[in-house]
Amino acid sequence: MSEEIKHYTAHWHTSPNPLLVGFGAGLFLPLAFMAQFNYQMDTAALVLLAIGAGMTIMGGLGWAAETIGVIDDENWSPSAMFMFIGTEIMTIGGVLAGYWVARLGATSWPPEGTPADVGATGALYATLLLFVSSFTIGIARKKEMNGDASGFATFVLISVAIWVVFMYMTIAGWSELAAQGFTIGVNAYATSLYGFTGIHFAHLVMGILVMLTCVPSAFKGKLSFSYTRSMSMYVHFVNVLGFWVLLQVYYW
């Protein structure tokens, strides 16, 4: 075997973490949703939710940890993030297609039982706030490229704080609607509203974990530029997703 082939084969990367995320988020969490809202199997839904959430969180953290602390990572993180975002777009696009069929095929929209005010104004303000994190995470990346670990960590934590505030506003919106009796099973619009905002909420949780995990390594000087680039790509993607959810659910 030539030295060139030896060098190539030595750089294969294998990991169980993408599989954990795929099965957790793509199989067990949807099964939990079905068990709860389609079949009213509360215990089974709780078990499936615990398995799905555990696999997704463990896999996501493990996936991030494989890059965090690796200085010379061959710049493969952004390419992997591009592929991940591509699969997310296709998955969410499929869900959107189902929503469009229901929306365009309905004789009236929103259906009967929908409150006059579903919180569109609050969702708009929350989304505008969310977009501020695209600027703060961009500043954080510049700080890291300039060797400013403290500045990097500060702006990453500011980005996390913005996302936490957005999540609080989302939960508050859900609570207000639920207090009016507008829960996820009331009609097709309620299912769409809670479903799409819930999907976005799940992406925020994962993004916060990814951002928080990198802060200690940054202070140790062991965070790769490749990782921060892919992390910022994910932040921008989730923010654009939030804007798309706002348009589809609240303003169409």
N, C-alpha and C positions, 0 to 999 in steps of 0.2 A: 504494500500500500504506500502511495506517495505521501510526502510530507504535506502537500496541499490538501489531499483528501483527509488526512489525519486532523489537520487544523480545522477543516470544515465540520467533520463529524463531532469534534469536541465541543462545538457550540450549539448543539441541539438543546432546547429547553423543554422540559416536561414538568407538568404541574397538575395536581388534582383540583386546584382551586377554581378554575373556570367551570369544571364539571359540577362542583358544589353550587356555584352561583346559578348555573343553568337549570339544574334540577330544583334548587330551592325556589328561585323566582319564577321559573318557567313551568314548573309542575306542581309542587306542593302548595304554593300560595294560591294559584288559581283553583286547585282542588279544595282548599279551605274555604274559599269564597263560594264555590258551588255547594259544598256541604252545608254551609250556614244559610245561604239565601235561596237555594233551589230545593234542598231536601230537609231543611230545619234540623240537621244533625249537629246539635250544639257541641257535644263532647268530641265527635270526630273532627269538627271544624277547628276546635281548640288545639287538638293534637297535631293536625296538619299544619295549622298556623305556626305552632311552636317549632315543628320540624323545618318548615319552609323558611321561617325567619332565621332560625339558627344556622341552617346551611348557607343562606345568602350572606349573613353577616360574617360567619367564619370564613367562607370562601372569599368574600370581598376583602376582608382584612389580610388574609393569607396572600391573596393575589397582589395587594399593594405592598406587603412586606417583602415580596420577592424582588421588588425594585428599590424600595427604600433602603438606603445605606449602600447601594451599589453605584459606585462612581462611574465605572467604565461598563455601561450596559449595552453597548453597540447600538444605542439609539432605537431600540425596537419598541419602546413604550408608546410613542405617538402612532406608529403603524398599527399596533394592537388596539389602541383607542379608536382609530379610524374604523377598524373592522367592527369593534363593539358598538360604536355609534351607528354604523350602517345596519347592523342587526336590530338595534333598537328602533330605528326609523321604519324598517320593514314590519316589525311587530306592531308598533303603534299605528302604522298606516293601515294594517289589517283591522285593528280595533276601530279606527276612524271610519273605515269603509262600512263597517256594520252600523255605526252611528249615523252615517249619511243615508244609508238605506232606510233606517227607521225614521229619520228626520224628514227626508223628502217624500217618503211614502205615507206620512201621516196626514189626515184630513185637516187637522188643526195642531198647531204647535205654539207654545208648550201645551201638553195635554191637561185635561181637567184635573184639578187638585194641586196645581202648581201655584205657589204664592205670587202675588204681583211683584214683590221685591225679593229676588233670590240672592241679593248681596253683590250685584254687579259692580257698584261703585267701590265697595270695599276691596273686591278682587282686583279692580283696576289700580287702586293705590298700592296694594300689596305687590302687584307685578312690577309697577314702576320702581318700587323700592328694591325688588329682586334684581333688577337690571343694574343697580348700583354696584352689585357684587362683581359684575363683569369688569368694571373699572378697578375695583380694589384688588381683584386677583391678578389683573394685569400689572398693577403697581408692585404687587408681591413678587411676581416673576422677575420684574426688572431689578428689584432689590436683591433677589437671590443671585442673579447673573452678575451683579456688581459686588458680590461677596458680603452683602449686608444681611447676616442671618437674623439679627434682631428685627430689622425692618421687614424682612420677609415674613417672619412669624407674626408680627403685629398686623400686617395687612391680611394675612391668611385668617387670623382670628377675627378681624373685622368682617371679613367675608362670611365666616361661620356665623357671627352674630346677626348679620343681615338675614341669612337663611333661617335662623332660629326665629327671628321676629316674623318673617313671612309664614313660617309653619304655625306660629301662634295665631296669626291672623286667619289662616286657613281653618284651624280647629275652631276658632271663635265663630267663623262663618258657618261651619257645620253645626255647631251647637245652637246658633240662632235658628237655623232652618229646622233642626230636630225639635226645638221647643215649640215650633208651629205645627208639628206633626208631619213635616215633610222629610220623611226618612227614605232610605235607599230603595225600598220596595214599593213606594207609593205609585209611581208611574215610570214610563220609559225615560222621561227627562231626569227624574230624580236618580235613576240608576246611572245615567250618563254623567250627570254632574258629580256625584260621589265617586264614580268609577274613574273618570279622567283626573279629577283633582287628587284622588287617592294614588293613582299611578305616579303623578308628578311628586306627590309627597314622599313616596317610597324612594324616588331618585334623589330627593333632597337628603333623606336620611343617609343613604349610601355616600353621597358626596361629602357630607359633614364628617363622616368617619374617615374618608380618604384624606380630607384636609387636615383633620386633627392628628392623624397618625404621622404625618410628615414633619410636624413641628419639632419634636425632640431630635430627630435626625438632622434637621437643619442646623440646630445649635451645635451639633457634634461635627458639622462640616462633612457629613456623609450622605447628602441628598443630591441625586443626579439631576442635571438639567433636563434630561429626557423625561424623568418622572414629573417634574414641575410643569413641563410643557403639556404632557398628556392630562395632568390634573386640571390645568387651566382650560384645556379643550372640553373636558367634561363639564366644568362649571358653565361655560358658554352654551353648551348643548342643553343643559337643564334649564337655563334661563330662557332660551329660545322655545323650549318645550312649554314652559310656563306661559309665555306669550301666546303660543298656539292654542293652549287649553283655554286661556281667557277669551280669545276670539271665538272658538268653536262653541264653548259652553255658555258664555254669558252675553255675547254680542252678535250671535247669529240666530 
